[in-house]
Amino acid sequence: MFAYRSIPDGQPKPATRAPPPPKYSIARRRFFLGLVALAGFLGPLAGNIYLPAMEPIRIELGVSVLLINLTVSLFMLTFALAPLGWSSAADLFGRRTIYIASLPIFIVSSIALAFTQSYPTLLVFRIFQGVGAAAVQSVGAGTIADLFPPLERGRAMSMFLLGPQLGPLVGPVIGGAVARYLGWRAVFVVLACLGGVVWAAIALFLPETLRKKLERMEEYPADKVIVLRFSRATREIRDPGTSGSSEILLPRYNPLAPLKMLSRRSILLCLIAVAIMFGSFYCVTVEVPVVFSTLFAFNELGVGLAYVALGLGFIIGSTAGGKVSDQMLKARMKAMGLTNAKDVPPEIRVRSQVVGLILFPIGLISFGITAYFAVHPAFVLVALFICGFGMTWTFTCNTTYLVDSFPGAAASVVALNSLFRNPAAAIGSAIIEPLVTAASYAGAFGIIGGCTVAASGLMVIVMVHGAKWRPNPAVPSA
């Protein structure tokens, strides 16, 4: 029979017998990657598809601009905090279970928002919508770490991050078109339908990937296409002792557990650096409509198309950054005479960020200068492309570095990333207009560009000292 107890510290723990995880084909793993990336697209899409519909919603519900803006702030705050709880739950229940549990919250909330008749209902269900959408931000990175070895992880992470990164760019374009031709309620219907499709695809096709969970349950057959397994919480089942009873250890759910990782200096410095850059990037995104509508007389469609330059920079920068990061890891492994990529110091990922760390401040400063002189919109579009390219190159390599440094805690690391990034985005969005008024476009984005240069200095510190700060100092320095 089973005995439920914990093992006192200092006593030897019997080895757990576990089957090896399923070995899926490259095509299957890419399909899983596409599903997770699409799911990760939902949250940022929901946050930004709503923006063009805010004014008609405000008028119909009869509330002030301050109150309608509060729905945006609370959504972003929820999106920053909720991944902490989801990442901890994923370690207990598995990745797949969290996807299947969280997306219905998003779907039901979206449906409720489509039929809302009062402001309190709008506010409450926007919060629940953020809770449901936030899971994939952290758990998705864990799935990537489960499925892809280090030599492939950079490129895979770049593909996954494209979903969340493109949401803020595509959302306003889709939201504006839907709200104009179908009404603002249709915006939430679109989100509910898209969420339903993603949920069904994950429920049918995405297996459990968490290694700890696979060790404690029957293996998912690698050749099985349809997956309909719903499992219980992770349990550690150890070999029977001399008494003939087996030992089961039930882990405890602690939504604040990821915060303990902030004591590790490499993580803290990386999170601060990325938060500064993400906040700086949002300074650009919120000024794009102002610049192109007031300085170049673009209409709504033209302003939406201006975001295409950012989107192209995102796509090219993310894919190129991930590819270069993997190539540098492979070259370093060969130079060190190693056969296992896990033995290569992950700080090589920090060095791969250099291109993005240089180009992103250049893009910010160029945006400010070209907007200040307003010679031609093409110059501003080039600056936007450079911003998107540099930002996403850095973000992809940085996230992969954190996952490689702490592969067993990938979801928690990315949850902390969200905790730092989203408040920084809110701050950047709030301060940029007063800063532009006080210092002009050139001065404001010159200051912001200087802040990102300082953030790059933090990454240099990690590059130099990160290896000795890691929990496993046996891995040599990069």
Disulfide bonds with the S-S distance in Angstrom:
none
